[in-house]
Amino acid sequence: MGGAHLRYVDAHLHLDVRSYEDLEKMALAGIRHVVTCAHDPYPGMTREVYEALYRRLIEIETMRGERAGLKVHVAIGVHPGGIPEDLEGTLETIEKHVEKDEITAIGETGLNAEVTPTARKALEAQLDIAHEYDLPIIVHTPGRNKEEVTREVLKILAEHPIDGELVLVDHASPETAPEIAEEGYAVGLTLRPGELTVEEAADIVENLADGARLVASSDLGSMAADPLALPRLALELERRGVEKATIRAVVHDEAASLYRIRE
């Protein structure tokens, strides 16, 4: 089969802090669809900064992607690392864009290592928006205290009426992936330093592929990350003799289904 013959959907990245050359590399490797997410690129995030970020994703990053050969899908939200003082106003801004622009998902939202009442409120409010507008939601879990915070995320999700088919619990670890899968949510496999190596992600695929919704992403951002993470994972899975259908599911089909992407 070979990784080059596959189609890919990179389910979570941040194109606004990556070079045009990275976009071209991805397109040349067979990546055709990417989901660029809101994040916290600056300290002291405000409603106005989030508005500028959303507009950049919607207007500029989609254009850059098109020129490079990528279809860029946009997710907007409040990142747990940058909750603004005017949270309510920022949530109103999100709804405004959902109503008038082509928004694919809410996110990235979630919880960081120190779970505060404000962070919990921000996550619950974005779950409300995703539920109201029938949109997928990308839920961040932290590098530190990952197991404890993931359990808190799962508790919040269980108490919310949102359809679990629309929830991606991201940055899963070998320890948290089975818990996320057991609750029926999509399991985000983040292929970058500080999260999963290609080999660790392949181990999770081999252990959980039967019945779990596994969604791979590069999480390209301002720190070290690999634009070719998904093709590398596909090649590693092929070397291990994993079924072609399973490989396609992890690097394309599950993300395409979650985000309702049509070729």
C-alpha positions as CSV (number, residue, x, y, z in Angstrom):
1,M,0.0,0.0,0.0
2,G,2.6,2.6,1.1
3,G,1.8,5.8,3.0
4,A,2.0,7.9,-0.2
5,H,-1.1,6.1,-1.6
6,L,-3.4,7.1,1.3
7,R,-5.6,10.1,1.7
8,Y,-5.2,12.0,5.0
9,V,-7.2,14.3,7.3
10,D,-5.0,16.1,9.8
11,A,-7.6,16.5,12.6
12,H,-6.0,19.2,14.7
13,L,-3.3,21.8,14.0
14,H,-2.6,25.6,14.1
15,L,-1.7,26.8,10.7
16,D,-1.5,30.5,11.7
17,V,1.9,29.8,13.3
18,R,3.3,27.6,10.6
19,S,5.1,28.4,7.3
20,Y,3.7,28.1,3.9
21,E,6.4,25.6,3.2
22,D,4.9,23.3,5.8
23,L,1.5,23.5,4.1
24,E,3.2,22.5,0.8
25,K,5.0,19.6,2.4
26,M,1.7,18.3,3.7
27,A,-0.1,18.6,0.3
28,L,2.8,16.8,-1.4
29,A,2.5,14.0,1.0
30,G,-1.1,13.4,0.2
31,I,-2.7,15.4,3.0
32,R,-5.8,17.0,1.5
33,H,-7.9,18.2,4.5
34,V,-6.7,19.8,7.7
35,V,-8.6,21.3,10.7
36,T,-7.0,24.5,12.0
37,C,-8.0,25.3,15.5
38,A,-8.2,28.4,17.7
39,H,-5.5,28.4,20.4
40,D,-3.8,30.8,22.8
41,P,-0.8,32.2,20.8
42,Y,-0.4,35.3,23.0
43,P,-0.5,35.9,26.8
44,G,-3.5,37.9,28.0
45,M,-6.0,36.7,25.4
46,T,-8.9,39.1,25.1
47,R,-12.2,39.1,23.2
48,E,-10.6,41.4,20.6
49,V,-7.6,39.1,20.1
50,Y,-9.8,36.1,19.7
51,E,-11.9,37.9,17.2
52,A,-8.7,38.7,15.2
53,L,-7.6,35.1,15.4
54,Y,-10.9,33.8,14.3
55,R,-10.9,36.1,11.3
56,R,-7.4,35.1,10.4
57,L,-8.3,31.4,10.4
58,I,-11.5,32.0,8.4
59,E,-10.1,34.4,5.9
60,I,-6.3,34.0,5.7
61,E,-5.5,30.4,6.6
62,T,-8.2,29.0,4.3
63,M,-6.7,31.0,1.4
64,R,-3.1,29.9,2.3
65,G,-4.2,26.3,2.4
66,E,-6.0,26.5,-1.0
67,R,-2.8,28.0,-2.6
68,A,-0.8,25.1,-1.2
69,G,-3.2,22.4,-2.2
70,L,-5.0,21.9,1.2
71,K,-8.7,22.2,2.1
72,V,-8.6,24.0,5.4
73,H,-11.5,23.5,7.8
74,V,-11.8,26.0,10.7
75,A,-12.5,25.3,14.4
76,I,-13.0,28.3,16.7
77,G,-13.2,28.4,20.5
78,V,-11.6,29.5,23.7
79,H,-8.5,27.6,24.6
80,P,-8.1,26.7,28.3
81,G,-4.7,28.3,28.3
82,G,-6.2,31.7,27.3
83,I,-9.5,32.3,28.9
84,P,-10.3,36.0,28.4
85,E,-11.7,38.3,31.1
86,D,-14.7,38.9,28.8
87,L,-15.6,35.3,28.4
88,E,-19.3,35.9,27.8
89,G,-18.5,38.4,25.0
90,T,-16.0,36.0,23.4
91,L,-18.6,33.2,23.4
92,E,-21.0,35.6,21.7
93,T,-18.3,36.2,19.1
94,I,-18.0,32.5,18.5
95,E,-21.8,32.2,18.0
96,K,-21.7,35.1,15.6
97,H,-19.1,33.4,13.4
98,V,-20.9,30.0,13.6
99,E,-24.1,31.6,12.3
100,K,-22.5,33.5,9.4
101,D,-19.3,31.6,8.4
102,E,-18.3,28.1,7.4
103,I,-17.2,26.8,10.8
104,T,-16.4,23.1,11.0
105,A,-16.1,22.6,14.8
106,I,-15.8,24.2,18.2
107,G,-12.3,24.2,19.6
108,E,-9.9,23.8,20.8
109,T,-11.4,24.0,24.2
110,G,-10.9,21.7,27.2
111,L,-9.1,21.8,30.6
112,N,-5.5,22.5,31.6
113,A,-3.6,20.9,34.5
114,E,-5.1,23.3,37.1
115,V,-8.8,23.0,36.7
116,T,-10.5,26.3,37.8
117,P,-14.2,27.1,38.0
118,T,-13.7,29.6,35.1
119,A,-12.1,26.9,32.9
120,R,-15.0,24.5,33.7
121,K,-17.5,27.2,32.9
122,A,-15.7,28.0,29.6
123,L,-15.8,24.3,28.6
124,E,-19.4,23.8,29.5
125,A,-20.5,26.9,27.6
126,Q,-18.7,25.7,24.5
127,L,-20.3,22.3,24.8
128,D,-23.6,24.2,24.8
129,I,-22.7,26.0,21.6
130,A,-21.6,22.8,19.9
131,H,-24.8,21.1,21.0
132,E,-27.0,24.0,19.9
133,Y,-25.5,24.2,16.4
134,D,-24.9,20.4,16.0
135,L,-21.1,20.9,15.6
136,P,-18.2,18.6,16.6
137,I,-16.1,19.8,19.5
138,I,-12.3,19.3,20.1
139,V,-11.6,18.9,23.8
140,H,-8.0,19.4,25.0
141,T,-6.4,17.4,27.8
142,P,-3.2,18.6,29.4
143,G,0.3,17.1,29.4
144,R,0.5,17.4,33.2
145,N,-2.1,15.7,35.4
146,K,-3.4,14.1,32.2
147,E,-5.2,11.1,33.8
148,E,-6.9,13.1,36.6
149,V,-8.0,15.9,34.3
150,T,-9.1,13.5,31.6
151,R,-11.4,11.9,34.2
152,E,-12.8,15.4,35.0
153,V,-13.4,16.1,31.3
154,L,-15.2,12.8,30.9
155,K,-17.4,13.6,33.9
156,I,-18.3,17.0,32.4
157,L,-19.1,15.3,29.1
158,A,-21.2,12.6,30.7
159,E,-23.4,15.3,32.4
160,H,-23.9,17.2,29.2
161,P,-26.6,16.3,26.5
162,I,-24.1,16.7,23.6
163,D,-24.0,13.7,21.3
164,G,-20.8,11.7,22.0
165,E,-20.4,11.0,18.3
166,L,-19.5,14.7,18.0
167,V,-16.8,14.8,20.7
168,L,-13.1,14.4,20.1
169,V,-11.2,14.1,23.4
170,D,-7.7,15.0,22.3
171,H,-4.1,14.4,23.3
172,A,-4.9,10.9,24.7
173,S,-2.1,8.9,26.3
174,P,-1.6,5.1,26.4
175,E,-3.3,5.4,29.9
176,T,-6.3,7.6,29.0
177,A,-7.1,6.3,25.5
178,P,-8.9,3.2,26.8
179,E,-11.1,5.3,29.2
180,I,-12.0,7.8,26.4
181,A,-12.8,4.9,24.0
182,E,-14.9,3.2,26.6
183,E,-17.2,6.2,27.0
184,G,-17.7,6.3,23.2
185,Y,-15.9,9.5,22.3
186,A,-13.3,9.9,19.5
187,V,-9.8,9.3,20.8
188,G,-7.3,12.0,19.7
189,L,-3.8,10.6,18.9
190,T,-1.5,13.6,18.9
191,L,1.8,12.9,17.1
192,R,4.3,15.4,18.5
193,P,7.0,15.7,21.1
194,G,5.5,15.8,24.6
195,E,2.5,13.7,23.5
196,L,2.8,10.5,21.5
197,T,5.6,9.2,19.4
198,V,4.7,7.4,16.2
199,E,5.5,4.1,17.9
200,E,3.3,4.9,20.9
201,A,0.4,5.9,18.7
202,A,0.8,2.7,16.7
203,D,0.7,0.6,19.9
204,I,-2.6,2.3,20.8
205,V,-4.0,1.6,17.4
206,E,-3.0,-2.1,17.7
207,N,-4.6,-2.3,21.1
208,L,-7.8,-0.3,20.6
209,A,-8.6,-0.3,16.8
210,D,-11.4,-2.9,17.2
211,G,-14.3,-0.7,18.3
212,A,-12.6,2.6,19.1
213,R,-12.8,5.7,17.1
214,L,-9.1,6.7,16.7
215,V,-8.3,10.1,15.2
216,A,-4.7,11.1,14.4
217,S,-3.3,14.6,14.2
218,S,0.0,16.4,14.1
219,D,-1.0,19.3,16.3
220,L,1.3,21.6,14.3
221,G,1.8,24.8,16.3
222,S,4.6,27.1,17.5
223,M,6.5,24.3,19.1
224,A,8.3,21.2,17.6
225,A,5.9,19.2,15.5
226,D,6.1,17.2,12.2
227,P,4.0,18.2,9.1
228,L,4.4,14.6,7.9
229,A,3.3,12.9,11.2
230,L,0.3,11.2,9.7
231,P,2.1,9.6,6.7
232,R,4.8,8.4,9.2
233,L,2.1,6.8,11.4
234,A,0.6,5.1,8.3
235,L,3.9,3.7,7.3
236,E,4.6,2.4,10.8
237,L,1.2,0.7,11.0
238,E,1.8,-0.8,7.5
239,R,5.2,-2.2,8.7
240,R,3.4,-3.8,11.6
241,G,0.9,-5.5,9.3
242,V,-2.1,-3.6,10.5
243,E,-5.1,-4.0,8.1
244,K,-5.4,-1.4,5.4
245,A,-8.9,-0.5,6.5
246,T,-7.7,0.2,10.0
247,I,-4.9,2.5,8.8
248,R,-7.3,4.4,6.6
249,A,-9.7,4.8,9.5
250,V,-7.0,6.3,11.8
251,V,-5.5,8.8,9.3
252,H,-8.6,9.7,7.3
253,D,-12.0,8.0,7.7
254,E,-12.7,8.7,11.4
255,A,-11.8,12.4,11.2
256,A,-13.7,12.8,7.9
257,S,-16.8,11.3,9.6
258,L,-16.4,13.4,12.8
259,Y,-16.0,16.6,10.8
260,R,-18.4,15.7,8.0
261,I,-15.8,16.2,5.4
262,R,-16.7,15.2,1.8
263,E,-14.1,14.6,-0.8
